[in-house]
């Protein structure tokens, strides 16, 4: 009987461990350089064909241009330039990505989540007010954790949590950030809630946000 209980507990622990894995799975080969040419791609991994290793070159692991500021002329005043497996084919299966984020004065990277990646950010220029919100706590609360960052400061946003960055200065700001997935995903909260296609029924949002339907109608028109 004790052996049966032990085996059951072991099975549950093994299942929990597999579910708790928070990063891309480890590759089973040195690399899998992504290619759009299936003729020279004997393997298909992570939704991409892998180039024949004999045809791989240094260019498959290289990109340039992150020294060039992104265009922040938009409603939120920020732009994200991503370096992922689409930019560097050699990143395929390696479980990491890099982004450059540019902010105009008082620009914001609005509240969003990365469903598949933890983010570590370093400020290169400017001053940012950053933060994330915890998941629902047992008492129903959500804790806001914030920090003002200056040049050279580093901050971490845990996987799956709502987070944001605001440039609090009157000059442009720049950060670089690494993410623990080659396909970390982005869900911008306001866009997803108020700008989905088709739109969420206003009755749902009116009840959820406890506001008048006219407010929901106005917000949906902004997206």
N, C-alpha and C positions, 0 to 999 in steps of 0.2 A: 504493500500500500504506500509506504514511504517512497519507494522507488518510483511509483506512478506519479505521486505528487511532485517529486523532484524533476521528472521528465516533463511534466506539464509546465512547471515553473521555468524550466530551461527553454521550452518551446516559446513561451510568452516573452521571455527575455530576448531570445533571438529575433522574434518578430518585432519587438519594440526597438531593438538596435537597428534593424533594417529600415524601419520607418523613420527613425531619428536621423538618418544620414542627411546632412544639409548641404552637400556639395555634389558636383557632377561625379559620376562613377570613375574610378581609376582606369586609364586606358590599358589595354592588353598588348600594346605594341609601342615602339619608340614614339611614333607620331602617325597621324592620319591626315596628310595634307589634302584639304578639300579641293575638288575640281569639278567643273561642269562638263567634263569630257568623259563619259562613261566607257569609251573605248579603251582608255588607259587607266581604268579604275577597277581593279579586281575586287575591292571591298566597299561596302556601303555602311557607314557609321554615322549616328546622330543626324540622320536625314541628309547626309552629304556623301558623295562618292569620294573614295580615297585614291589619290594619285599613286601610281606605281612608285615605290620607294627609289627605284633606280633612276627615275626622272625628276626627283626632287632637287631643288637648288636653293641657294641662300635667299633668293627673292621670295620664296614661299613663306619665309619667316620674317619678312621685313615690310615696313610701310614708312611713309614720311608725311610731313605736313602738319604735325601737331604743334609746330611753332607758329602756325597761322591762326590768328583769332577768328572765331566763328562770328556769324552775323547775328547780332542780338536785336535787330530791328523787328520786334514782334510784340504781341500784347503783354507777355510776361517779362520781356527784357532779358532772356537767357537763351542759350543754345547748347545742346549736348552733341559733341562729336565723338562717336563711338569707334573703338578699334576692337573688332571682334573677328570671328572666322570668315566673315564676308570681306574684311579688309586685309587680314593676314590669314591666308588659308591654313598655315601651319598651326594656328590656334585650335583647330578642330580637334576635339576630344581631350584637350589639355585643361579644361575647366576654369579658365580665367579670361577676363576681358579688361579693357582699359578705356576710360573716357576722359575727354577734356571738356570742361564746362566753362563757358564765358558768360559773364553777367554785365549788363550795362549798369550805370549808377542806379541804385535802388531796384535793380532787377531781381527776380525771384525764380528759383526752380521750384515750382509749386508742389504742395503735398502729393506724394506718390509712393508707390511701393515697388519693390523688386521681388516678385514671387519666388525667384530661384537663386538669389544671390545676396550675400553680405557685401557691404560696400565700405571701403576704407579710403578716406579722402584727405588730401594734403593741399593746403592753400599756397598758391604760388604768388599771387598778388591780391591785395585788397583786404577788406574786413567783412566777415560773414557772420550772420546770426543763423545758427543751424539747430536742428532738433529732430527728435523722433518721439512717437507716442507709443506707449506699451499696449499690448493686447488687453482685452477685458480682464480685470482683476476679479477675485471672488466677491468683493463688495460692489461690483458693477462700475468701478472707476477706471479711468485710463490716465496713467501718469505721463506728463510731458517732461522730457529731459532735453535741456537746451544748453548751448554754449556759444559765446562769441569767439570766433577764430580770427587770428591774424596770420600774416605771412609766416610760413614754416610750421604752422600748427596742423595737427592730424586728428581726425575724428572718425569714429566707426558707427555705421548704421546697420543694426542687425537685420538679418534676412526677414523679409515679409512684413516689416513694420513701416507704418506711415512715417515719412520723413520729408524734410524740406531744407532749402538754403535761401537766405535773403541777403543781398548785398546792401549793407547799411551805410556804405560810403558814397561820396559824390564822384568817385572815379571808378573805372571798370575793375572787375575782379576776375581772377582765373584760378581754377583748381584742376587737379588731376585726381582721378579716383580709380582704384582697382576693384573688380567684382569677382566673386568666387564662382562664376559660371561663364561658359562661353555663350550662353543664351539666357541672361539674367531676367529678361522681361521687364516691362514697365507698365504700370497702371496708374495713370494720373487721375486722382480721385474725382475732381470736379468734372473733368471731361467724361469719365466713365459714368458718373451718376447722372449728369445733366445733358450729356451729349451722345448717349448711346444710340445705335441704329438697329431696330426702331427704338424710339424713346421709351423710357420707363413710364408706365401709367402715372399721371400726376397724382392720382388718389393715393398711390403707394408712397410717393415722396412727401405729399402733404402730411400724411399720418406719421411717417418716419421722422420728419424734421419739425413737426408740430408748428407749421406755419400756414398762412392762408394760401389758397391755390394760385392766387395772382402772383405771389412771390415765386412759386415753382415755375409758373409760365414764363416769368421774366428771366429766371435763371436758365431755363432750357433754351431760350432764344439767344443766349450769349454763346452757346456752344453748337 
